[in-house]
Amino acid sequence: MVKARTLNPKPLFDEDLVLEAFRAKGVKEGAAKKLWRLLIQNPEITSYDQIPEFPKAAKKILDEEFALTTSKVLSRTDAKDGSTTKLLIELQDGQRIESVIMRYGQVELDSFPEDKLMRKERRAAKGEVVDGFTSKSRATLCVSSQVGCAMGCTFCATGTMGLLSNLTSGEIVEQLYHANKVEKIRNIVFMGMGEPLDNYGAVLSSIKAMVDTSRFSLSPSRISVSTVGVVPRILALKNDAPNVGLALSLHAPTQPLRQQIVPTAKAWHVDRILAACDAFIENQNKLIKSNNRRRHILVEYVLIKNVNDSVETAHDLGKLLKGREVLLNVIPYNPTSVPYDYKTPDRESSRRFAETVREYGVYTLLRQTMGADSASACGQLVIDNGGQKAGGCDSKGVSVTEAGEKQTNDVKPSNVADLEDLMSGSGPSRGTPTLKSRRTNGSRAKASPDAAPPVCKSSGLSVDRIVPYIIAGSVALVAGRVLVRYLVR
């Protein structure tokens, strides 16, 4: 159990603290909402004196007790292709965290033909401009909820730190405030340092601030909370924040293998975790009350060579997830400073693994790699608060390797869907990259009997819905011809 932290001055974006102070002095709550709205809409404001027509009593409280921000951005690191921006943030007590702005879509497994890559390399060598990431209207912020993490995932550099501190809700919200000064944020993923559900109260309070229309006004469906599987908190989140997205860091289909990769997994069996996830998504889809728009749990799977990447393991994973409302995100391992000789699987084995799971009708995506050159990769976030060493986004974040930059260049962000869109919609649809069916021996590959029905590109209707109309139309046409012949006679 980490020691509770008391900040002085207090964070202005901590709703409970501000409202408590205002009530004690007889200041109306509306003054706080006006203040937050002004600061978010006018990030150039650096002093309470710049706020027009603000109650004097409220201003006195702010001057005495609250800081505009209790944290500060120490450095900004941009990936070469512009796909990620990492913010190194120092907290009031000197501890450091990282947040990562990601501008990304998902990549089709068959979208990287080598001849295209070679052409782009030749163009770049000649000094020609090669298109990079331009998806600035769809920026996602990966936020941290703790300094360090107690989960100890063996592939994750954050886990080597142990749990140092829980962030306050104000410190979590400040990450969004800092990021908005760089670029307007559209989505939030609690996939940075720490286990969000291990700091439940602060995370829940920060989500409330993010969706509040008087503050950041983000859609709950564009906020995703990732967890290694804290069952009681998943069930609590089902009631406390039923509209946010849920992501599960699974990494293995069986309990023994999962405990090898995630030591704390012994606390909750994988079957109990998935049952809790099933309950969460079932409740969420009941709230939607629409068969055309169903939400999904995002299942994250870091693929480690010779550990959890075999075809047999892929079959086990497919059987485990078959029939569930899930979207599987396969993430090839990014090298980190962990005491294990883990390796990144090659592209072909990653493709084979994903295709095998796809055979069970599970929506499967192979993660686009971004940010490794800026140390913001999946599993790479680490801060040495003694030596002040900084790394990149945690066990669930995003990364960019040199190869990743090449992959990015083959994808136009406007044509691909963000994970948050897929989780909040009805799974892959028109224009959504998924595993393609391949032709084998000159014939079409057989579709899995459990696979989702194909989509009619012109209307977005599935074939199983269109067929009855086609049959009815054909019957009507035949009946019409018979009637015409009868009348002619």
N, C-alpha and C positions, 0 to 999 in steps of 0.2 A: 504494500500500500504506500503510495507516494504521499509526501507531505503536501497539504493544501497550500496554495500560494495566495498571498494577499498583495495586491498591487496598489501602489500609492505614487502618483495620482491614479485614479480608477479609469478604466477604459470607457469612453463616451458611448461606444456601441454596445455596451452591456446593458440591455434594457432593464433588467430587474434592479440594478444598482441606481440607474438614473431615475427611474420612476419612484423608487423608495426615497431618494434624496429630495425629489420634487414634492412628494406628498408631505414629507416632514416639514417643509417650509410653506405649504399651502399653494404650490405652483401647479397649475393644471397640466394634465398629461399631454394635452394637445401641443404644448410648447415643445415637448421632447420630439414629437412627430414632425413638427415644423422644422426643428433644428436638424434632424437626421436627413430630411428631404432636401434641405438647402445644401448641406454638406455633400451629399451624394451627387446632386445635380450641378454643384459648383465646386469641383475638387481643388480649384485654385485657392479656396479659402484656407487660411493658415492660422487665423486668430478669431476668437469669439467677438472681438471688436468689429469684425467685418460683417457680422450678421445684422441686418437692418431690423429695426422695430422689434427687438427681442426684450421680453420682460426683465427688468433690472434684478428682481429677486432670483430669477433663473440664471441670469448671467453671473451673479455673485456666487451661486452654488457651483457653477461650472468652473469659474476661476479658482475656487478654493479646493475643489475635490476631483475634478475630471480633466484628463488630457484629451486633446483632439484625437491623437493616436498614442497608444502606449508603446507601440513597436515602430521600427523604421527599416526601410529597405537599404541594406548595405551594398548590394551589388545586383546587377542584372546581366544575365548571360543568355545570348540568343544563339540558337542553332544556325548553322551556316545556311540552311535552306529556308529559314524563317518559320519553321513548323512549330517550334517551341521557344518559350522565353521563361527562364528560371529566375525566380526572385529569392535571394538570400535575405532573410528577415531576422533582425535582432530584437529580442523581447526586452522588456523593461529591466529584467534581472540579469541580462547579459547572455541568456541562452539563445540558441539560434534554431530556426526552422527553415524549411524551403517550401515554396509554392511554385507550381508550374502552369503556365498558360499554354494550352495545346490547341493548335489549329489543324484539325485532322478529320479524315474520313476513313472508312475501312477499305482495304485493298482486295480486289479479286485475286484468287489464287492463280488464275491464268492470265494476269494482266502485266507480266513482266517479260515479254519475249526478248531474248538476248540481242536480237538485231536492233530493236529500238534503243536498248541501253547503249549499244556501241555507237549508234548514230548520235545520241545525245552527248556521249563522251567526246566524239570527234568534233561536234559543234562547240563544246565547252573548250576543247584544246585550241580551237581557232579564235577563241575570244568572243564567240557569239553568246548571246543571252539565252540561257536555258531556263524555261519556266520552272519556278519553284512553287512554294505554297502561297496561295493568295486567298485562302478561305477565312478572311478576317471577320466576316459577319457571323461566324459560327465558332467563336472561341470558347473553349472549355477550361475552367480553372480547377486544377487538382490541389485541394487544400489539405493541410495537416491538422490533426486533432490532438496530437500529443508530441512531446519532445522524446524521441525514442519510441520503443514499443516492447511490450512484455510477451508478445506472441512467439518470438524466436524462430520464425520461418527460416529454414536453413539456407535458402537461396537469397535471402534479403539482407542487404547491408544495414538497414534500419534496425533489424533484430539484434545485430551485434552490439548496439548501444545499450540495450536494456531500456526499461521505462524510467525516464528521468523526471518528467513532469506532465501533468494534464494542462492543456490550454484552457483558458476561460472562454466563455462564449464571445466576449468582446474581442479577444485575440484572434479567434477563428474568423469573425466577421471582418476584422481589420485586413485580413489577407485579401478578401474580396474588394475592399475599399482601395487597397494599394494596387491590385491588379486592374481595376477599372480605370486607373490613371494611365495605364499602358494601353489598354484596349477594352472595349465594351464586352463584358462577359455574358455569354448566353446560357451556358450550362455549368453546373458545379458537380464535381465528383469528390467525395470524401475518400480519396485513395492515396493521400500523401502519408506523411509519417504518422504512425500510431494506428491503433485499433479503435475506430470511431465509437463502437458500442461499448467500449471499455471506459469511455468518457461521455456517457449517455446524456446526462443533464445538460452539459455545455453544448454538445452537438445538437440536441433537440432545440435548445434556445436559439442557437445560431441559425438553424433552418427557419425558425419562426421569423427571424429578422430578414432573412433573404427573400422570403415569399411575401412579406408585408408590403402592401401596395403603397404605403407611405414611405417606404425605404427602397429596397432594391427591386421589388416587384417581379421576382423571378417565378416562373411556373413551378409548382411542386414536382411536376413530371420531368422537369429538367434538372432535378437534383437527385443524385444517386449516392447511397451510403453503402460502403463496402465493408464486409466483415469476414473473419475466418470461420465464423459460426458460433456466436454466443447466443444459444437457444433462447433463454428467458428474455433477452433484449430484442431479439427478432420478433418474438410474440408481442412484446410491449410496443415496439415500433409499429406493428400492425394496427394498433389502436391509437397511438399518439401521433403518428404521421403516416396515415394510410395511403397517401397519394405520391410519396416520394419513391424513387426507384431503389431496388435492393440488388446488391451484387454480392455474390458468394465467392470467396477465394478458396476453391476446392483443391486443385492441384493433384488429386489422386482419386481413383474410383473405389478403392478399398480402404478399410480402416488401418490395417498394418502399414501399407505404403504411405498413407496420409500421415500417420504418426511419425514415420521416418522423415518426411519432408517438413511437417508442421508439428513439432513436439507437443505443443499445448492441445493438439487435437484429441488427446486421450480424455479430455474433460467431457467431450460430447461426441458420441458416435455419429458417423456420417449419415446413418439412416434417420436419426433424430433431427439432425440439422436440416436435411432435405424435407422432412415432414413439416418442420417449422416454416421453411421457405414455401412449401406448398400451401400452407395455411395463409401465409402472408399474401401470396399472389391470388389465391382464390378469393380472399376478402377484397382485394383491390379490384379485381374484375367484376365482382358483384356490385361494387360502388359505381363502376362505369356503366353497367347495365346495357352493354352493346356487344353483340356477337361479331361486329365488323371491326372492332378496335379493342384488342386484348393486350394486356400488359405482359411483360416477361421478366423473369429473374435473369440477371446476367451472371453466368457462371464463368469465373476466370480460372484459366488453367495454364500455369507457367510450364512450358515444355522443356525438360532437361534431358540431354543426351544420355542414353543408357540407364536412366533412372525411372522415368515415367512416360517414355515416348515409344514404347513397343506397340506393334499392331495388336497384340493380345490385350494390352492395357487399354488401347483404343476401343476394342470390342467391349471390355468391361465398362468403360465409361459410357459407351452408347447404350448398353443395357440399363445402366443406372439412371440415365437421363431420359430414356425413351418414354414418350407420352406425357412428359412434364412441360409446363409453360416456361421454358428456359431458352436462353440464347447463349450458346457456348462461344467464348472468346479465347482462342488458343494463342498464347503469347510465347514465342521462342525465348528462351532464357537469355538475359543480358548479363555479361560478366560483371561480377561485383567482388568486393573485398571481404568475402566470407571464407572461413577455414575449410572449405570443401573444394575438391577438384571437379567442379561442375563445368560442363561444356555446352555450347549452343548447338542444337541439332541442325543439320544442313536443311536447305529449303525443300529438297525432295522428300526427306523423311517427315518433315513438318506437314507437307502437303498430304502425304500418305496417311498420316495420323488423323488429320482433319477429315479427309475423305472417308475414312473408315467409320468415324463417328457419325458422319452425315448419312451413312447407309441406314441408320436406325431412325431416320426422320427427325434428327435433332438439327435445328438451325445452327450452323457452324460458320464462324469467321476466323480467318487467320489474321492476327493483329498486325496492323501497319506499324513499322518500327520508326520511332522518331526520338530525337533528343539526346542520343548517347554522346555526341560531340559536345554537348553542353552539360553532361552529367545529370540528365533528368530522366534516366531510363527506369524501366520497371525493375524494382528491387535495388536501385542504386542510391536512394536517398540515405545519406548518413552525415551526421554532424559530430565532430569531436569537439565538445565544448571546452575541453582543456586546451588542445592544440589548435582549435578553431578550424578543423578540416571540414570541408563541405563536399558533399557528393551530389547526387541527383534524385527523380520521383520514386516513391517507395515500392513496396512489394506489389503494388497494383498500378503503378503509374505508367508512363509512356517513355519510349526511348528512341534515339536516332543513331544508327551506325552509318558508316559510309555507304554500305549497301542500302540502308534504309533511305538515304537521300535519293539514291537512284530509283528506288521503288516509288517514292513519292512523286518523282518527276513524270511517271507514267500514268498518274491519276489526276483527273481534273476534279477538285474538291466539290464543285457545283453539281457533279453527277453522282456523288456517293453520299450515303447516309451516315450520320453520326450514331454511335451506339445508343445515346440517350433517345434519339428518335426511334430506333428500333425497339428499345425497351418499352417505350410509351405507346407504341403503335401496335400493329398486328404482325410483327415479324417482317422478314424480308418481303418486299413488294417490288413494284416496277421501278427499275433503276437501282435497286439495292444489290450490292455485290455479294454473291454467295458462291459456294463451291459449284463449279459448272459440271454438267454431265459430259463425259468424254465418249468419243466414238471408239469402239474397239473392233478390230478386224473388219473395218468397213461398215459396221452396223452401229446403230445407236445403243448406248449403254442402257441397260434396263433400269427403270426408276424403282426406288424402294417402295414396297407396298405401304410403308408407314410414312412416306414423305408427304409433305403438304401438297395440296392440289396446285397445279400450275395456275399462273395468273394471266388473265386476258389483258394484254398491254393497252388496248384501246380504251378500256373502261375501268380496269382495276378489279373486275369481277372474276371470281374463281370459276373454273370450268364446270365444277359440279353444280354451280348455281345457274349457269347459262344453258346447260343441256336440256333441262325441262322446257325452257322457252323454245329451244330449237325443235324439240319433238312436237310441242303444241302447235308451232307454226307450220310444221310439215303436215300434220294431220289436218289442219284448217285448209291448207293449200289443196290437198287431195280431195277433201270434201267439197271444196269450191269447184274443182274441175268436174266432179261427178254431177253436181247440181247443174252446171252449165250444159253438159251433155243431155241431161234429162229434159231441160227446158227447150233445147234445140229440137229434140225429137217431138 
